[in-house]
Amino acid sequence: MLNTNINYPYPVIRSYTEDYKTTVFLGSLTVNLQPDGYLVRPEFDINNKEILDLISSGKLTYALEVVSPATWFRKLFLVKDNNSIRIEPTLVHERVELIPCIIATDAINGFTIDDFEDDYCGITFDIKAGDVIAIGETRSFNALFQDDVIKNGSSIVSIKGDKTISEIVCDFSGSIITITLPMEQFINYTDCGNIKSKYKTLNAIITVPVLVEAIGIIANDDEYPEHTSGLESKAWYKTIVVNLKRAADNNETKYRQLLKKPFASAEMLLGNNYVSALQFVSQTQ
């Protein structure tokens, strides 16, 4: 697997010039949590035509190594045409590292690039399949959302509309909690969502009740461990547990007290959302 801190016996492209005169491995990574897992969107590029030609011919490929030290998960994902990568949320926990790279898919005998640094000019290398040609800048994300993420938009909750239903539907079976509204209500929700001053009121109407139910599920699991819901591995579940335990200073007694007060605890997770919601309603004519 990749080791970003060692010197390889052949020139390796980095995010800065080192073994190559001008060639650098560039690109961005965007991570989004969706109902079925984390979606990583790569935008890789490299400013070297010879390398790009080898990628086009299939001799080389972009790739992304995903490492989760907390779960010992480590996997190399091949990236073609900057297609997105999906990571199962049960496989990662806490800090997750993303290491972009370019690897050889076939053996390349006599590998040489015109842009080699002077020390390597005129030298050829025999590259084996799986050898690393480039290593990009390591990025990371936290598989357990911090409390400010919950406060600023409820990222563990997704809201959508459906023309075929007449009542609100809440689904806890995915990585994030999915709320489905009848289309007319969803249109109203979307219209309100375009007005920042109404965010807290929207949370009060929709998000708080859902968090109350979610905390109730967690509380029931805690009280009856022999009959758990089976949702413990879901990102929303782990997120709420971590933030409640943080609020309880990791004291189990205090944590269980928070579980017994789901409404107050939900409001706490949302930064006492009701205060701003009440203020908005009281000022609305």
Secondary structure as the mmCIF struct_conf table of DSSP 4:
data_model
#
loop_
_struct_conf.conf_type_id
_struct_conf.id
_struct_conf.beg_label_comp_id
_struct_conf.beg_label_asym_id
_struct_conf.beg_label_seq_id
_struct_conf.end_label_comp_id
_struct_conf.end_label_asym_id
_struct_conf.end_label_seq_id
TURN_TY1_P TURN_TY1_P1 THR A 4 ASN A 5
BEND BEND1 ILE A 6 ILE A 6
HELX_LH_PP_P HELX_LH_PP_P1 ASN A 7 TYR A 8
BEND BEND2 PRO A 9 TYR A 10
STRN STRN1 ILE A 13 ILE A 13
BEND BEND3 SER A 15 ASP A 19
STRN STRN2 TYR A 20 TYR A 20
BEND BEND4 LYS A 21 THR A 22
STRN STRN3 PHE A 25 GLN A 34
TURN_TY1_P TURN_TY1_P2 PRO A 35 ASP A 36
STRN STRN4 GLY A 37 ILE A 46
BEND BEND5 ASN A 47 ASN A 47
HELX_RH_AL_P HELX_RH_AL_P1 LYS A 49 SER A 56
TURN_TY1_P TURN_TY1_P3 SER A 57 GLY A 58
BEND BEND6 LYS A 59 LYS A 59
STRN STRN5 LEU A 60 SER A 68
TURN_TY1_P TURN_TY1_P4 PRO A 69 TRP A 72
STRN STRN6 PHE A 73 VAL A 79
BEND BEND7 LYS A 80 LYS A 80
TURN_TY1_P TURN_TY1_P5 ASP A 81 ASN A 82
STRN STRN7 ILE A 85 ILE A 87
HELX_RH_3T_P HELX_RH_3T_P1 PRO A 89 LEU A 91
BEND BEND8 GLU A 94 GLU A 94
STRN STRN8 ARG A 95 ALA A 104
BEND BEND9 THR A 105 ASP A 106
STRN STRN9 ILE A 108 PHE A 111
TURN_TY1_P TURN_TY1_P6 ASP A 114 ASP A 115
STRN STRN10 PHE A 116 PHE A 116
HELX_RH_3T_P HELX_RH_3T_P2 ASP A 118 TYR A 120
TURN_TY1_P TURN_TY1_P7 CYS A 121 GLY A 122
STRN STRN11 PHE A 125 ILE A 127
HELX_LH_PP_P HELX_LH_PP_P2 LYS A 128 LYS A 128
TURN_TY1_P TURN_TY1_P8 ALA A 129 GLY A 130
STRN STRN12 VAL A 132 ILE A 135
STRN STRN13 ARG A 139 ASN A 142
BEND BEND10 ALA A 143 LEU A 144
HELX_RH_AL_P HELX_RH_AL_P2 ASP A 147 LYS A 151
TURN_TY1_P TURN_TY1_P9 ASN A 152 GLY A 153
TURN_TY1_P TURN_TY1_P10 SER A 155 ILE A 156
STRN STRN14 VAL A 157 ASP A 162
TURN_TY1_P TURN_TY1_P11 LYS A 163 THR A 164
BEND BEND11 SER A 166 GLU A 167
STRN STRN15 VAL A 169 ASP A 171
BEND BEND12 SER A 173 ILE A 176
STRN STRN16 ILE A 177 PRO A 182
HELX_RH_AL_P HELX_RH_AL_P3 MET A 183 GLY A 193
TURN_TY1_P TURN_TY1_P12 ASN A 194 ASN A 194
BEND BEND13 ILE A 195 ILE A 195
HELX_RH_3T_P HELX_RH_3T_P3 LYS A 196 LYS A 198
HELX_RH_AL_P HELX_RH_AL_P4 TYR A 199 LEU A 202
HELX_RH_PI_P HELX_RH_PI_P1 ASN A 203 THR A 207
HELX_RH_AL_P HELX_RH_AL_P5 VAL A 208 GLU A 223
HELX_RH_3T_P HELX_RH_3T_P4 PRO A 225 HIS A 227
BEND BEND14 GLY A 230 GLY A 230
TURN_TY1_P TURN_TY1_P13 GLU A 232 SER A 233
BEND BEND15 LYS A 234 LYS A 234
HELX_RH_AL_P HELX_RH_AL_P6 ALA A 235 ALA A 247
TURN_TY1_P TURN_TY1_P14 ALA A 248 ASN A 250
HELX_RH_AL_P HELX_RH_AL_P7 GLU A 252 LEU A 259
TURN_TY1_P TURN_TY1_P15 LYS A 260 LYS A 260
HELX_RH_AL_P HELX_RH_AL_P8 PRO A 262 LEU A 269
TURN_TY1_P TURN_TY1_P16 LEU A 270 GLY A 271
BEND BEND16 ASN A 272 ASN A 272
HELX_RH_AL_P HELX_RH_AL_P9 ASN A 273 GLN A 283
#
